[in-house]
Amino acid sequence: MSVVRRSRWSYLSLQQAPLLLAFVMLGITVAAYVLFFDLRLHHLPTAFAWDSTISNALPLVFVAAGQGIVVLTRSLDLSVGGIMDLTNSLAATHMHSSVPSMLLWSLIVLAVGGATGLVNGLLVTVGRLQPIVVTIATMSILQGLAAWVLPQPGGNIPASYTNILANSNSPLGLVFIGVVAVFWLLLRRFRLGIALYAVGNDAEAANALGINVRRIRTSAFVLSGIMSAAAGLFLAAGSSGGDATGGDSYLLASFAAVVLGGVSFFGGRGSVIGVVCGAGVVTLLVSVLFYANVNSFYESFYQGIFLIGAVLLGMVVTSLAQRRARGSLRRSRRRW
C-alpha cells in the first residue's frame, strides 16, 4: 500500500507542480506589493487599494481563463483582444441605465463573443486552417468593427453597472474570481473538461476513444470567446466608457498569465486556477514596479525579465518533478 501511495503522490506532484508554482509566485508577488507599498506610503495597503487591484485584474482574469482553455487543447486564440475591443465598444455605445437594457446588452455582448469563438472553431476544425491565421484574421475584422462602432474613446456605462462589475469600494471582485474558479472546477468534472485534456494530450488517441475532437476544440474557442466578451464588459465597467483599442494590450497579457499559470503550450497540462494566479501576478507586477519607483519606460523590460525567469523556473520545477516521479516509479517496480 505504501508503494502505491508513493506512486500516486509522485504522479500528483508531477501534475500539480506548475499549479503549486503559480501559487508560490502569486504569494511572492503579493508580499512584494505589500513591501513596496509600505516603503513608499508608510502604511500597509488599505481595503480600497486591494479592492482596486482586484477590480483592475478582472478583465485579465476572464480573458486569460478563456485563453487557457484553448491552449489546453494545443491551440491558441489571437482574437481575444479584438473581441474585447468590439464588446466594450458595443456596451459603451448601446447600454442604458435601465435594468432590461443592461441585461439585454450584457447577453448580446456575450453572444457576440460566443459567435466569434464558434466561427474561429469551425474554421480551425472543419476548415482545417491554422489557428494563428484564423484568429489573426478575426482579430483584424473585430478591430475594424470596433473602430466603426466607436471611432474615438467615449460612450457611457451606467453607474449602477460599474458598481456591480468594477466597484473599488467592495470585495465583489473576489466573488467574480470565485465564479471563474468554481466554473472551472465544475467543468473539469464533466465530459467536456476531461475531453479538453485528452484532446490536448493526444488528439488522435482521443478520437480513437470516441471523443469528437472537432466539437471539443470548437467548444474551447466558444468558451474563449464568451470569456473574452465578459472581459470586455469588465473593461468597459472599469473605465465607465469604451475604447476601440482598449483590449489590444490584453492579448500578450493573456499569454503571460497562461505561461505563469503553468499551462503547457503543448496542450493537455495545466489548470485555469493557475491561470487566475498568473493573471494576479501580471496585474500585481505593474503595481510593484510603480511603488518601487521604477521608471515607466523600463516597466516592459522588467516585466519581460520576470516572465522569462518565471518560465525558466517552471521548466526546472517540472523537470525535477518528472525525475522524482520516474525515480519513484523505478523503485516501486523493483519492490514489486
DODOSE-998755 format. One record per residue (C-alpha): residue number from 1; y, x, z. Coordinates in steps of 0.001 Angstrom, whole numbers. Each point is the difference from the previous one (the first is absolute). Layout:
BEGIN
<atom tigu="NUM" y="Y" x="X" z="Z"/>
...
***
This chain:
BEGIN
<atom tigu="1" y="0" x="0" z="0"/>
<atom tigu="2" y="2422" x="2810" z="855"/>
<atom tigu="3" y="-580" x="1568" z="-3438"/>
<atom tigu="4" y="726" x="-3302" z="-1725"/>
<atom tigu="5" y="3132" x="-489" z="2069"/>
<atom tigu="6" y="1237" x="3492" z="-822"/>
<atom tigu="7" y="-597" x="-619" z="-3690"/>
<atom tigu="8" y="1916" x="-3252" z="172"/>
<atom tigu="9" y="2825" x="1670" z="1908"/>
<atom tigu="10" y="184" x="2787" z="-2592"/>
<atom tigu="11" y="123" x="-2566" z="-2803"/>
<atom tigu="12" y="2733" x="-1987" z="1740"/>
<atom tigu="13" y="2011" x="3141" z="751"/>
<atom tigu="14" y="-191" x="966" z="-3679"/>
<atom tigu="15" y="1084" x="-3444" z="-1177"/>
<atom tigu="16" y="2763" x="-454" z="2579"/>
<atom tigu="17" y="1400" x="3551" z="50"/>
<atom tigu="18" y="2865" x="-815" z="-2445"/>
<atom tigu="19" y="895" x="-3136" z="1974"/>
<atom tigu="20" y="7" x="1889" z="3304"/>
<atom tigu="21" y="2184" x="2673" z="-1569"/>
<atom tigu="22" y="2428" x="-2704" z="-1183"/>
<atom tigu="23" y="297" x="-1273" z="3577"/>
<atom tigu="24" y="569" x="3553" z="1260"/>
<atom tigu="25" y="2733" x="647" z="-2578"/>
<atom tigu="26" y="1673" x="-3292" z="890"/>
<atom tigu="27" y="-100" x="947" z="3679"/>
<atom tigu="28" y="1510" x="3422" z="-708"/>
<atom tigu="29" y="2742" x="-1536" z="-2162"/>
<atom tigu="30" y="826" x="-2573" z="2686"/>
<atom tigu="31" y="234" x="2788" z="2583"/>
<atom tigu="32" y="2282" x="2025" z="-2304"/>
<atom tigu="33" y="2175" x="-3075" z="-566"/>
<atom tigu="34" y="398" x="-572" z="3742"/>
<atom tigu="35" y="715" x="3680" z="622"/>
<atom tigu="36" y="2704" x="450" z="-2645"/>
<atom tigu="37" y="1528" x="-3414" z="762"/>
<atom tigu="38" y="349" x="1025" z="3650"/>
<atom tigu="39" y="1350" x="3457" z="-857"/>
<atom tigu="40" y="2708" x="-1464" z="-2227"/>
<atom tigu="41" y="986" x="-3182" z="1874"/>
<atom tigu="42" y="-1038" x="1074" z="3523"/>
<atom tigu="43" y="-2116" x="-3055" z="652"/>
<atom tigu="44" y="-3330" x="-1384" z="-1124"/>
<atom tigu="45" y="-203" x="-2369" z="-2981"/>
<atom tigu="46" y="1068" x="-3514" z="927"/>
<atom tigu="47" y="-1879" x="-3176" z="-828"/>
<atom tigu="48" y="2510" x="-577" z="-2807"/>
<atom tigu="49" y="-754" x="3450" z="-1456"/>
<atom tigu="50" y="-3744" x="-675" z="24"/>
<atom tigu="51" y="410" x="-3484" z="-1476"/>
<atom tigu="52" y="2274" x="1345" z="-2749"/>
<atom tigu="53" y="-2467" x="2755" z="-852"/>
<atom tigu="54" y="-2889" x="-2443" z="-199"/>
<atom tigu="55" y="2032" x="-2406" z="-2158"/>
<atom tigu="56" y="916" x="2850" z="-2342"/>
<atom tigu="57" y="-3677" x="916" z="-312"/>
<atom tigu="58" y="-1219" x="-3480" z="-961"/>
<atom tigu="59" y="628" x="204" z="-3779"/>
<atom tigu="60" y="-1900" x="3287" z="-145"/>
<atom tigu="61" y="-2798" x="-1327" z="2218"/>
<atom tigu="62" y="-672" x="-2895" z="-2366"/>
<atom tigu="63" y="367" x="1848" z="-3309"/>
<atom tigu="64" y="-2079" x="2952" z="1247"/>
<atom tigu="65" y="-2723" x="-2337" z="1268"/>
<atom tigu="66" y="-269" x="-1526" z="-3471"/>
<atom tigu="67" y="-15" x="3445" z="-1594"/>
<atom tigu="68" y="-2729" x="1102" z="2384"/>
<atom tigu="69" y="-2255" x="-2899" z="-1018"/>
<atom tigu="70" y="304" x="1002" z="-3674"/>
<atom tigu="71" y="-591" x="3675" z="780"/>
<atom tigu="72" y="-3180" x="-919" z="1865"/>
<atom tigu="73" y="-1432" x="-1175" z="-3341"/>
<atom tigu="74" y="819" x="3400" z="-1559"/>
<atom tigu="75" y="3084" x="-1235" z="-1816"/>
<atom tigu="76" y="3768" x="-57" z="529"/>
<atom tigu="77" y="2906" x="-2390" z="-441"/>
<atom tigu="78" y="3303" x="1419" z="-1223"/>
<atom tigu="79" y="1544" x="-3450" z="-423"/>
<atom tigu="80" y="536" x="-623" z="3726"/>
<atom tigu="81" y="3614" x="1212" z="-116"/>
<atom tigu="82" y="739" x="-2219" z="-3002"/>
<atom tigu="83" y="-1519" x="-2998" z="1786"/>
<atom tigu="84" y="2267" x="649" z="2972"/>
<atom tigu="85" y="3000" x="333" z="-2337"/>
<atom tigu="86" y="-623" x="-3358" z="-1637"/>
<atom tigu="87" y="-1054" x="-1941" z="3093"/>
<atom tigu="88" y="2890" x="1064" z="2216"/>
<atom tigu="89" y="2383" x="-803" z="-2883"/>
<atom tigu="90" y="-1526" x="-3470" z="-448"/>
<atom tigu="91" y="235" x="-729" z="3709"/>
<atom tigu="92" y="3624" x="1152" z="230"/>
<atom tigu="93" y="1151" x="-2103" z="-2966"/>
<atom tigu="94" y="-1977" x="-3210" z="522"/>
<atom tigu="95" y="-803" x="-464" z="3686"/>
<atom tigu="96" y="2218" x="-2399" z="1964"/>
<atom tigu="97" y="317" x="-674" z="3707"/>
<atom tigu="98" y="-2093" x="-3178" z="66"/>
<atom tigu="99" y="-3563" x="283" z="1283"/>
<atom tigu="100" y="-1570" x="-1466" z="-3174"/>
<atom tigu="101" y="1901" x="2525" z="-2139"/>
<atom tigu="102" y="-1062" x="2941" z="2151"/>
<atom tigu="103" y="-3637" x="-1095" z="-13"/>
<atom tigu="104" y="-24" x="-820" z="-3724"/>
<atom tigu="105" y="1550" x="3280" z="-1106"/>
<atom tigu="106" y="-2182" x="2000" z="2365"/>
<atom tigu="107" y="-3046" x="-1549" z="-1676"/>
<atom tigu="108" y="1475" x="538" z="-3477"/>
<atom tigu="109" y="664" x="3651" z="786"/>
<atom tigu="110" y="-3546" x="516" z="1296"/>
<atom tigu="111" y="-1347" x="-1794" z="-3094"/>
<atom tigu="112" y="2000" x="2337" z="-2256"/>
<atom tigu="113" y="-1531" x="2976" z="1771"/>
<atom tigu="114" y="-3499" x="-1447" z="-224"/>
<atom tigu="115" y="424" x="-833" z="-3694"/>
<atom tigu="116" y="1174" x="3537" z="-730"/>
<atom tigu="117" y="-3007" x="1374" z="1837"/>
<atom tigu="118" y="-2276" x="-2306" z="-1993"/>
<atom tigu="119" y="1464" x="1256" z="-3286"/>
<atom tigu="120" y="-417" x="3596" z="1147"/>
<atom tigu="121" y="-3565" x="-611" z="1070"/>
<atom tigu="122" y="-1041" x="-1756" z="-3200"/>
<atom tigu="123" y="1552" x="2663" z="-2213"/>
<atom tigu="124" y="-1804" x="2715" z="1973"/>
<atom tigu="125" y="-3403" x="-1682" z="333"/>
<atom tigu="126" y="-303" x="-2241" z="-3057"/>
<atom tigu="127" y="2336" x="1951" z="-2296"/>
<atom tigu="128" y="-1493" x="3308" z="1213"/>
<atom tigu="129" y="3417" x="1636" z="98"/>
<atom tigu="130" y="882" x="2801" z="2388"/>
<atom tigu="131" y="1647" x="-1273" z="3228"/>
<atom tigu="132" y="2789" x="2552" z="-235"/>
<atom tigu="133" y="950" x="-1216" z="-3501"/>
<atom tigu="134" y="-220" x="-3691" z="870"/>
<atom tigu="135" y="1930" x="176" z="3257"/>
<atom tigu="136" y="2733" x="2247" z="-1417"/>
<atom tigu="137" y="480" x="-2552" z="-2779"/>
<atom tigu="138" y="175" x="-2958" z="2384"/>
<atom tigu="139" y="2314" x="1979" z="2280"/>
<atom tigu="140" y="2419" x="527" z="-2885"/>
<atom tigu="141" y="-144" x="-3688" z="-972"/>
<atom tigu="142" y="579" x="-1117" z="3572"/>
<atom tigu="143" y="2929" x="2375" z="454"/>
<atom tigu="144" y="1597" x="-1416" z="-3156"/>
<atom tigu="145" y="-518" x="-3569" z="1242"/>
<atom tigu="146" y="1461" x="927" z="3393"/>
<atom tigu="147" y="3134" x="1402" z="-1658"/>
<atom tigu="148" y="309" x="-3221" z="-2016"/>
<atom tigu="149" y="-373" x="-2193" z="3090"/>
<atom tigu="150" y="2394" x="2081" z="2112"/>
<atom tigu="151" y="2165" x="2340" z="-2136"/>
<atom tigu="152" y="1672" x="1501" z="3057"/>
<atom tigu="153" y="-833" x="43" z="3720"/>
<atom tigu="154" y="919" x="-3238" z="1697"/>
<atom tigu="155" y="-1278" x="-3486" z="487"/>
<atom tigu="156" y="-624" x="-1478" z="3400"/>
<atom tigu="157" y="-2938" x="-462" z="2334"/>
<atom tigu="158" y="403" x="-2773" z="2607"/>
<atom tigu="159" y="713" x="1301" z="3493"/>
<atom tigu="160" y="-2843" x="-2059" z="1461"/>
<atom tigu="161" y="-2421" x="1627" z="-2448"/>
<atom tigu="162" y="1259" x="3462" z="973"/>
<atom tigu="163" y="-407" x="-861" z="3678"/>
<atom tigu="164" y="-3683" x="-689" z="-583"/>
<atom tigu="165" y="-952" x="2866" z="-2308"/>
<atom tigu="166" y="2410" x="2755" z="1036"/>
<atom tigu="167" y="1362" x="-730" z="3463"/>
<atom tigu="168" y="1005" x="3237" z="1707"/>
<atom tigu="169" y="418" x="-1807" z="3321"/>
<atom tigu="170" y="-3587" x="-1178" z="394"/>
<atom tigu="171" y="-3488" x="1517" z="-247"/>
<atom tigu="172" y="-1027" x="-2351" z="-2822"/>
<atom tigu="173" y="-611" x="3043" z="-2189"/>
<atom tigu="174" y="-3020" x="866" z="2115"/>
<atom tigu="175" y="-1368" x="-3475" z="-674"/>
<atom tigu="176" y="193" x="544" z="-3766"/>
<atom tigu="177" y="-1688" x="3394" z="337"/>
<atom tigu="178" y="-2667" x="-1721" z="2070"/>
<atom tigu="179" y="-455" x="-2566" z="-2778"/>
<atom tigu="180" y="-708" x="2816" z="-2477"/>
<atom tigu="181" y="-2479" x="1607" z="2394"/>
<atom tigu="182" y="-1824" x="-3258" z="737"/>
<atom tigu="183" y="-91" x="-891" z="-3698"/>
<atom tigu="184" y="-1665" x="3315" z="-784"/>
<atom tigu="185" y="-2489" x="-220" z="2876"/>
<atom tigu="186" y="-1014" x="-3474" z="-1152"/>
<atom tigu="187" y="-144" x="1042" z="-3662"/>
<atom tigu="188" y="-2392" x="2829" z="819"/>
<atom tigu="189" y="-2456" x="-2522" z="1436"/>
<atom tigu="190" y="-81" x="-2048" z="-3202"/>
<atom tigu="191" y="-1801" x="823" z="-3227"/>
<atom tigu="192" y="3225" x="1010" z="-1732"/>
<atom tigu="193" y="838" x="2626" z="2611"/>
<atom tigu="194" y="-3493" x="1496" z="-119"/>
<atom tigu="195" y="52" x="-39" z="-3797"/>
<atom tigu="196" y="3308" x="1900" z="-92"/>
<atom tigu="197" y="-1716" x="2969" z="1640"/>
<atom tigu="198" y="-3102" x="-332" z="-2150"/>
<atom tigu="199" y="1989" x="-12" z="-3239"/>
<atom tigu="200" y="2110" x="2934" z="1157"/>
<atom tigu="201" y="-3041" x="2057" z="963"/>
<atom tigu="202" y="-2011" x="-610" z="-3167"/>
<atom tigu="203" y="909" x="-2778" z="-2439"/>
<atom tigu="204" y="-3235" x="326" z="-1968"/>
<atom tigu="205" y="-2154" x="-223" z="3101"/>
<atom tigu="206" y="2049" x="-2970" z="1220"/>
<atom tigu="207" y="-521" x="-1736" z="-3341"/>
<atom tigu="208" y="-3761" x="663" z="223"/>
<atom tigu="209" y="14" x="-1696" z="3414"/>
<atom tigu="210" y="1478" x="-3134" z="-1541"/>
<atom tigu="211" y="3656" x="557" z="934"/>
<atom tigu="212" y="2439" x="-1233" z="-2631"/>
<atom tigu="213" y="2023" x="3207" z="-349"/>
<atom tigu="214" y="2607" x="-1572" z="-2287"/>
<atom tigu="215" y="653" x="-2828" z="2413"/>
<atom tigu="216" y="290" x="2337" z="2992"/>
<atom tigu="217" y="2427" x="2365" z="-1702"/>
<atom tigu="218" y="2064" x="-2898" z="-1313"/>
<atom tigu="219" y="72" x="-1509" z="3501"/>
<atom tigu="220" y="1248" x="3331" z="1369"/>
<atom tigu="221" y="2922" x="-36" z="-2459"/>
<atom tigu="222" y="784" x="-3634" z="867"/>
<atom tigu="223" y="78" x="835" z="3713"/>
<atom tigu="224" y="2230" x="2989" z="-734"/>
<atom tigu="225" y="2372" x="-2225" z="-1967"/>
<atom tigu="226" y="218" x="-2566" z="2791"/>
<atom tigu="227" y="555" x="2662" z="2657"/>
<atom tigu="228" y="2689" x="1663" z="-2141"/>
<atom tigu="229" y="1728" x="-3349" z="-476"/>
<atom tigu="230" y="-55" x="-518" z="3771"/>
<atom tigu="231" y="1524" x="3468" z="338"/>
<atom tigu="232" y="2753" x="-1145" z="-2372"/>
<atom tigu="233" y="740" x="-2935" z="2295"/>
<atom tigu="234" y="227" x="2286" z="3026"/>
<atom tigu="235" y="2243" x="2355" z="-1971"/>
<atom tigu="236" y="2341" x="-2830" z="-975"/>
<atom tigu="237" y="39" x="-1399" z="3535"/>
<atom tigu="238" y="793" x="3420" z="1451"/>
<atom tigu="239" y="3037" x="473" z="-2239"/>
<atom tigu="240" y="993" x="-3708" z="-60"/>
<atom tigu="241" y="253" x="291" z="-3765"/>
<atom tigu="242" y="-1676" x="1356" z="-3083"/>
<atom tigu="243" y="-56" x="3179" z="-2054"/>
<atom tigu="244" y="-1755" x="324" z="-3360"/>
<atom tigu="245" y="-836" x="3623" z="805"/>
<atom tigu="246" y="-705" x="-427" z="3703"/>
<atom tigu="247" y="-3756" x="297" z="-325"/>
<atom tigu="248" y="-102" x="3141" z="-2143"/>
<atom tigu="249" y="-113" x="2432" z="2923"/>
<atom tigu="250" y="-2981" x="-1805" z="1516"/>
<atom tigu="251" y="-2393" x="1084" z="-2766"/>
<atom tigu="252" y="-269" x="3620" z="1115"/>
<atom tigu="253" y="336" x="-1030" z="3643"/>
<atom tigu="254" y="-3014" x="-2302" z="-380"/>
<atom tigu="255" y="-2112" x="2882" z="-1320"/>
<atom tigu="256" y="1194" x="2199" z="2858"/>
<atom tigu="257" y="-1043" x="-2659" z="2512"/>
<atom tigu="258" y="-3388" x="-351" z="-1705"/>
<atom tigu="259" y="-587" x="3762" z="146"/>
<atom tigu="260" y="1153" x="295" z="3618"/>
<atom tigu="261" y="-2157" x="-3007" z="858"/>
<atom tigu="262" y="-3136" x="1816" z="-1124"/>
<atom tigu="263" y="-892" x="-2101" z="-3051"/>
<atom tigu="264" y="-1799" x="2123" z="-2590"/>
<atom tigu="265" y="1295" x="-112" z="-3579"/>
<atom tigu="266" y="-3630" x="400" z="-1047"/>
<atom tigu="267" y="-577" x="-3508" z="1390"/>
<atom tigu="268" y="-2353" x="-1515" z="2510"/>
<atom tigu="269" y="1357" x="1646" z="3135"/>
<atom tigu="270" y="2875" x="-867" z="2286"/>
<atom tigu="271" y="1534" x="-2982" z="1732"/>
<atom tigu="272" y="3121" x="-2117" z="-321"/>
<atom tigu="273" y="465" x="501" z="3750"/>
<atom tigu="274" y="448" x="3687" z="-755"/>
<atom tigu="275" y="2452" x="-856" z="-2783"/>
<atom tigu="276" y="2082" x="-2002" z="2492"/>
<atom tigu="277" y="75" x="3099" z="2224"/>
<atom tigu="278" y="992" x="2062" z="-3034"/>
<atom tigu="279" y="2867" x="-2391" z="-740"/>
<atom tigu="280" y="1145" x="406" z="3587"/>
<atom tigu="281" y="-80" x="3781" z="-338"/>
<atom tigu="282" y="2030" x="-59" z="-3231"/>
<atom tigu="283" y="2604" x="-2343" z="1513"/>
<atom tigu="284" y="311" x="1904" z="3263"/>
<atom tigu="285" y="210" x="3345" z="-1774"/>
<atom tigu="286" y="3322" x="-1018" z="-1558"/>
<atom tigu="287" y="1364" x="-859" z="3452"/>
<atom tigu="288" y="-1375" x="3211" z="1511"/>
<atom tigu="289" y="1781" x="2097" z="-2630"/>
<atom tigu="290" y="3222" x="-1957" z="553"/>
<atom tigu="291" y="-3" x="437" z="3788"/>
<atom tigu="292" y="-999" x="3655" z="-434"/>
<atom tigu="293" y="3301" x="484" z="-1895"/>
<atom tigu="294" y="-1769" x="1036" z="-3189"/>
<atom tigu="295" y="2334" x="-57" z="-2989"/>
<atom tigu="296" y="-730" x="-3068" z="-2119"/>
<atom tigu="297" y="-189" x="2205" z="-3102"/>
<atom tigu="298" y="-3099" x="1666" z="1429"/>
<atom tigu="299" y="-1776" x="-3102" z="1273"/>
<atom tigu="300" y="-2193" x="-290" z="-3099"/>
<atom tigu="301" y="-959" x="3670" z="351"/>
<atom tigu="302" y="-1173" x="-394" z="3573"/>
<atom tigu="303" y="-1757" x="-3275" z="-783"/>
<atom tigu="304" y="-1898" x="1744" z="-2782"/>
<atom tigu="305" y="-964" x="2895" z="2283"/>
<atom tigu="306" y="-1199" x="-2450" z="2649"/>
<atom tigu="307" y="-2032" x="-1964" z="-2557"/>
<atom tigu="308" y="-1681" x="3118" z="-1375"/>
<atom tigu="309" y="-784" x="1191" z="3517"/>
<atom tigu="310" y="-1445" x="-3371" z="935"/>
<atom tigu="311" y="-2187" x="-85" z="-3113"/>
<atom tigu="312" y="-1304" x="3516" z="671"/>
<atom tigu="313" y="-676" x="-894" z="3628"/>
<atom tigu="314" y="-1855" x="-3116" z="-1108"/>
<atom tigu="315" y="-2140" x="2054" z="-2358"/>
<atom tigu="316" y="-855" x="2458" z="2791"/>
<atom tigu="317" y="-878" x="-2763" z="2464"/>
<atom tigu="318" y="-2159" x="-1811" z="-2571"/>
<atom tigu="319" y="-1763" x="3242" z="-922"/>
<atom tigu="320" y="-735" x="773" z="3646"/>
<atom tigu="321" y="-1290" x="-3528" z="562"/>
<atom tigu="322" y="-2273" x="308" z="-3044"/>
<atom tigu="323" y="-1403" x="3308" z="1212"/>
<atom tigu="324" y="-639" x="-1448" z="3427"/>
<atom tigu="325" y="-1712" x="-3029" z="-1495"/>
<atom tigu="326" y="-2207" x="2168" z="-2231"/>
<atom tigu="327" y="-893" x="2258" z="2926"/>
<atom tigu="328" y="-896" x="-2976" z="2169"/>
<atom tigu="329" y="-2122" x="-1442" z="-2805"/>
<atom tigu="330" y="-1924" x="3286" z="-392"/>
<atom tigu="331" y="-657" x="197" z="3743"/>
<atom tigu="332" y="-1212" x="-3589" z="107"/>
<atom tigu="333" y="-2371" x="625" z="-2902"/>
<atom tigu="334" y="-1449" x="3067" z="1717"/>
<atom tigu="335" y="-633" x="-1953" z="3181"/>
<atom tigu="336" y="-1666" x="-2798" z="-1891"/>
***
